[in-house]
């Protein structure tokens, strides 16, 4: 038996309208995700710049601090004490 399905222009327009609505929702969702992704990349970029700045500061400090300590070492006099011998403790 052959099914006798008749499709009217109204049915086609109805299905096209539903499809168009779903497509608009997908486009809107993709656009929203794209803006969220752009915001995330912007924040990551800011974090990377801040990290690079602090890495540069740490590098400069690792070079400058030993130079300062080396230059100041001859002027620093630390008191030295001789360890007490076993005889003097008794």
Secondary structure, DSSP 4 states (H G I P E B T S, - for coil): --------HHHHHHHHHHHHHHHHHHHHHHHHHHHHHHHHHHHHHHHHHHHHHHHHHHHHHHHHHHHHHHHHHTT------PPPPHHHH-
